[in-house]
Amino acid sequence: FCDEEVTNAVLSLKKEMAQKNRIRMEIAVWLPRNIPVEPLDLCSLFCNLLDNAIEACRRNRTLPGVISVKADISGGYLIVKTENPCETPSPVSASSLGWLRTSKENPAEHGYGLKLIERIAEKYHGRMTIAREEQQVSVCVLLGVGAAAPLWS
C-alpha cells in the first residue's frame, strides 16, 4: 500500500479484518519510508481510525460497508482521511472534546481512540476534525512533518 512499513502492515491487517466482515476498503495511501513520525504514532493513528470505521460499518444494517482511507504529504503536513457510513446519529460526549461517545459494550473500557488520535495530532502540531454529512462520517488528521509552520498554534 505504501513504502512506510508500519503503516503498510497496519493497512494489510485492517483490510483483512474488514474483508472478514464483508466490508470493502478503498486505500490510497502515499507515505515514504522515512516519514518523520514515530512508528508507534503511525500505528496508533491508523489502527484507531480504521478500528472505528470498521466498527461503524459492522453496526450499520442498511448502508453499504465501504471504508475509504487516504493519506499523502502536502505543504509540510501528513494528511490522513477516513470516510465510512454511519447509520444513526452519534451521541455527543460531555467531555471537553465534544466528540463522539463509544457505542461499544462496557464504555468505561472503550472510547479512548479519538482522544489518542487528537494527542498524536497535537504532538505533531496538527489537528483532527470529524465531520458528518447525512449518513457519512469523515475523520481528517493533519500531522506536521516538514519545515512548514504549524497551521494552528
C-alpha positions in Angstrom: 0.0 0.0 0.0 2.9 2.4 0.8 6.6 2.5 1.4 6.3 3.1 5.2 6.5 -0.4 6.7 4.4 0.1 9.9 1.6 1.8 8.0 1.7 -0.9 5.3 1.4 -3.7 7.9 -1.5 -2.0 9.7 -3.3 -1.4 6.4 -2.8 -5.1 5.4 -4.1 -6.3 8.8 -7.1 -3.9 8.8 -8.1 -4.7 5.2 -8.1 -8.4 6.1 -10.2 -7.7 9.1 -12.6 -5.6 7.0 -12.9 -8.4 4.4 -13.8 -10.9 7.1 -16.7 -8.6 8.0 -17.8 -8.1 4.3 -16.5 -4.5 4.3 -14.7 -3.1 1.4 -11.7 -0.8 1.9 -10.6 1.7 -0.7 -6.9 2.6 0.1 -4.9 5.4 -1.4 -2.0 5.9 1.0 1.2 7.5 -0.2 3.8 7.6 2.6 7.6 7.5 2.2 9.7 5.1 4.2 11.5 7.9 6.1 8.5 10.0 7.2 9.4 11.9 10.4 6.6 10.4 12.5 7.3 7.8 15.2 6.3 4.3 14.1 4.2 3.8 17.2 2.3 7.0 16.5 1.6 5.9 12.9 0.4 2.5 14.1 -1.9 4.1 16.7 -3.2 6.6 14.3 -4.1 4.2 11.5 -5.3 1.4 13.9 -7.7 3.7 15.8 -9.0 5.3 12.7 -9.7 2.0 10.9 -11.0 0.2 14.0 -13.6 3.0 14.4 -14.5 2.8 10.7 -14.8 -1.0 10.8 -16.9 -0.9 13.9 -19.3 1.7 12.3 -19.7 -0.5 9.3 -20.3 -3.6 11.4 -23.1 -1.8 13.3 -25.0 -0.5 10.3 -27.6 -2.7 8.7 -28.7 -0.8 5.7 -25.7 1.1 4.3 -23.0 -0.4 2.1 -19.9 -1.3 4.1 -17.2 0.8 2.3 -14.3 2.5 4.1 -12.1 4.9 2.3 -8.7 5.7 3.7 -6.4 8.2 2.1 -3.0 9.7 3.2 -0.5 11.9 1.5 2.0 14.6 2.4 1.3 18.2 1.3 2.5 21.6 2.5 4.6 20.1 5.2 1.7 18.0 6.6 0.8 14.4 6.6 -2.9 14.4 5.8 -4.9 11.2 6.7 -8.6 11.0 6.0 -11.0 8.1 6.6 -14.7 8.0 5.4 -17.3 5.5 6.4 -21.0 5.1 6.6 -22.8 5.9 9.8 -26.4 4.7 10.0 -27.6 6.7 13.1 -26.6 10.0 14.7 -23.8 9.5 17.2 -24.3 10.8 20.8 -22.2 13.8 21.8 -19.9 13.3 24.7 -20.0 15.6 27.7 -16.2 15.7 27.7 -14.2 18.7 26.7 -13.5 17.1 23.3 -17.2 17.2 22.4 -16.5 14.2 20.2 -18.5 11.0 19.7 -19.0 8.6 22.5 -18.3 4.9 22.2 -21.3 2.7 21.4 -19.4 -0.5 22.4 -20.4 -2.6 25.4 -18.5 -1.5 28.6 -18.0 2.1 27.6 -15.6 2.6 30.6 -13.2 0.3 28.8 -13.5 1.9 25.3 -13.7 5.3 23.7 -10.1 6.4 24.0 -9.1 6.1 20.3 -10.3 9.6 19.3 -8.5 11.1 22.3 -5.3 9.3 21.4 -5.6 10.5 17.8 -6.1 14.0 19.0 -3.0 13.8 21.2 -0.9 12.5 18.3 -2.1 15.4 16.1 -1.2 17.9 18.8 2.3 16.2 19.2 3.0 17.0 15.6 1.5 20.5 15.6 -1.6 19.4 13.7 -5.2 18.7 14.4 -8.1 16.3 14.0 -11.5 17.1 12.6 -14.6 15.0 12.5 -17.5 15.8 10.1 -20.8 14.1 9.5 -22.8 14.7 6.4 -26.1 12.8 6.2 -25.0 9.1 6.7 -21.3 9.5 6.1 -18.6 10.3 8.7 -15.2 11.6 7.8 -12.2 12.0 10.1 -9.3 14.1 8.9 -5.9 14.2 10.8 -3.1 16.6 10.0 0.4 16.0 11.3 3.3 18.4 10.8 6.1 16.6 9.1 8.1 19.3 7.3 9.6 22.7 7.6 6.2 24.5 7.2 5.0 26.5 10.2 2.1 24.9 12.2 -1.4 25.7 10.9 -2.7 26.2 14.4 -0.8 27.4 17.4 
